[in-house]
Amino acid sequence: MKTIVILFSLIAISSTAFAQSGVVTSQFKVYGNCTMCKKRIETALDHKGIKQASWDVKSKELKVTYNSARINEKQIHQLVADAGHDTELVKAKDETYAGLPFCCLYRDGDSGHQHQ
């Protein structure tokens, strides 16, 4: 009986280590202007497989920690773009972007903020 318990314990530990080995952190540009943008971007990333996401208003850098077995970086870019924010890889649809509040418009010629 002890042998079975030990065997199951080792399997559980191995499974946990394997699951955690897929956790990665990525950092990339996401365009936006303000704390409303920050909330929208981070809320869009409240998604299965994403452990933590934090967007810095000043640097425009998104730092996201996720389980690569459940979601990939391209899908994360798409989630952000679906919320109306361009990333380094995916541009938000024009109609989604146009629906953002005026202060959140970051593309050239919109609210006076420059998309870099």
N, C-alpha and C positions, 0 to 999 in steps of 0.2 A: 504494500500500500504506500509506504514511504517513497518508493521508487517512482510510482505513478505521480504522486504529488510533486516531486522534484522535477520530473519530466515535464509536466504541465506548466510548472513555474518557469522553466527554462524556455519553453515555447512562447509563453506570454511575454517574457523579457525580450526574446528575439523579435517577436512581432512588433513590440513597441519601438524598439531600436530601428527596425526597418521602416516603420511608418514615419518616424521622426527624421529619417535620413533624407526624405523628399522635401523637407522644409528649406526654402530658399528666400533670400532677401534681394530685391532688385530696387534700383533707383533710376528714375528717368524724369524728363521734363513733361509737365502738364501745364497748359496755359489757362490762366484765369487772373483775377485781380484782387479779390477781397475775401473776407471771412465767410461771406455767403457762398462763394465759390468753394472754399475749403470744406464747408459743411456738405455741399452737394457732391463733391468729388469723393470725400471719405464715406458718405452715405451710400454712394453707388458701389462702393467696394465692400459693403457689408454683405458678403456673398459667401456661399459654401466654398471652402478651400482657402479662403483668405483669412489669415490669422490676425493681421494688423496692417493698417494703412494710415499714413500721415503725410499731408501735403503742406509744404511751407509756402506761405503767401509771397514772401520776399524773393526767395530763390527760384520759385516755381518747380521745385523738386518734389516728386512723390517718392516716398520710401514705403515699399510694400513687402510684407512677409507672407508667404503663401506655401501651400502644400502642392508641389509640382505634380503629384500623382492625381490631383483633383482639378487643377486649373493651370493653364500656362500663361506666360507673360503676354502673348498676343491677345488672349481672351481678356486679360486685365485691361489692356489698352482699349479694347472694344467697349468694355463696361464704362470706362471713363468717357469715351467718345459718345456713347449712347446717352450720357448725362449732359452732353453739350460742350464738352471740353476737348480741344485738340491735344494729342500727345505727339511724341516724336514719330510714332508709326501710323497712327490712325487719326484722320480728321473727322470731327463731328459733322453730321449732316447739317446743311445750311438751315433747314427748317427747325431743327432742334436748337441750334445755336441762336437763331433769331428769337426763340421763345425765352431766352435767358433775360433776367432783369437788366436794365440799362447799365447799371454799375458793373455788371459781370461781363459785358461785351469787351473782348480783348483783341479782336482782329483789327488790323489797320483801318483807321478812319471811323471806328465805332465810337467808343466812349472816351477817346483821347489816349488810350493806352496802346502801346505798340506790341504786336506779336513778334517776338524775337526769334 
